[in-house]
Amino acid sequence: MIAGIGTDIVKISRVKSKLSVKILSNEEMAIYESFTSESRKQEYLAGRFAIKEALTKAFSSTNYIFAFTDMVILNNEEGRPHLIKPEINDLEVWLSISHEREYALAFCLLEDRAK
C-alpha cells in the first residue's frame, strides 16, 4: 500500500555551492567534493536537493520528520538512488532522480511493507 508520494523540480542554476552544507550528509559531501567539474557538482547538489524535498513531501503523510543532512542517499550498484539513512523498517522507499539541461527532477514513493 502506498504510504506517501513526493516530487520536486529544481532549476540547477539556482542551487549554489554554499548550500551544500545544509543539503548533503557527510557521505554525500565526500562524493560531491570528489567531482572536479563545477557543473557536475551543481547538478549533483540540485539532484540531492530535489530528492530530499520529494522525500520530505512523501514523509509528510507519515510520522517521520528528518533534516536534509540526516538523509543519506547513495547510488546502488546499478546507479539508482537509494535511501541509506535513516533506516525505516516499515516502509520501502523508491527514489528516482533525473537531470535535463537546466533542471533536476526527483520522485519518491513510500510503500508500507506491513500492508
N, C-alpha and C positions, 0 to 999 in steps of 0.2 A: 504494500500500500504506500502511496506517495505521502510523505510527511511534510514536504516543503519543496518549493522551487524558487530559483532566483536567477536573474540575468542582469548583466551590466555591459555597457559600451563606454569606451573611453577614447577620447582623441589623444593619440600618443604624444603629440607635441605639447599638450597641457600638463603632462606629468614630468615634474622637474626632479633632478637627481637629489636635491636636498630633502625630498620626501621619502627617500629610501629607508631612512631610519624609523619612520613611522609606519611603513608598509611591510618591510621584509623582516623575516625571522633571521636568526644568526646563520642558519643553514642556507637560506636563500641569499643572504647578503654575500656569502662566500662565492656562490655561483655568479651573482651579479658583478662582483669585483673581478672575477676571472675573465670577463669579456673585455677585449681590447678596443672594440668599436663602441663609440658613444651612442650611435644609433641603435646598436643591439642592446646596450644597457637600457636605453629608454624604452625600447619595445618590450623587453623582459619586465621592467618595472611596471609599465602600463598593463601588461597581461596579468601580473600578480595583483595589482590594484583591482582590476576588473573582476577577477575570480574571487577575491576576498569580499568585495562588495556583493557579488552574487551569493556567496555563502552567508553573509550577514542577512541578506533578504530571505534566503531559504530558512535559516535558523530562527527568523522572527516568528515563525509559526510553531516553534518548539520552546522548551525552557532553557535552551542553550544560548549563552552570550559569550563571545570571545573577542579579545583585542586582535587587531590585524597581526601584530608581531607574535601572538600566541599560536596563530595558524601557520603550519608548515606545509607547503605544497611543493612536492618534488615530482619529477617525471619518472615513471617506471621504465622498465627495460624497453617497452615499445614506444616510449616517448610521450605517453599520455600523462597528464597531470593527475596527481593522487594526493589526497589529504593524509599526511603522515601524523600530524599532531593538530589538535588533540584527538586522541582515540575515543571514538564514540561507539560503544559496543552494540547499542540497539539500533543504529542507523547504518545503512550502506550509503556512501557518498559518491555520487557520479559527477565528474567535472569535465568541462571542455573549454578550451581557450583557442581563439582564432585571431589572427592578425591579418589586416589588409591595408597596405599603404599607410593611411593616416589613423586607423582605428584598431583597437583591441576589443574583442568581444568575448564574454565569458558566460557560461551557463552552468548551473548547479541543480542537481536533483537529489533529494533526500528520500531514501526508501526505508520504510520501517521494516526491520528484519522479523519482528515478532508477529506481523500480520500477514 
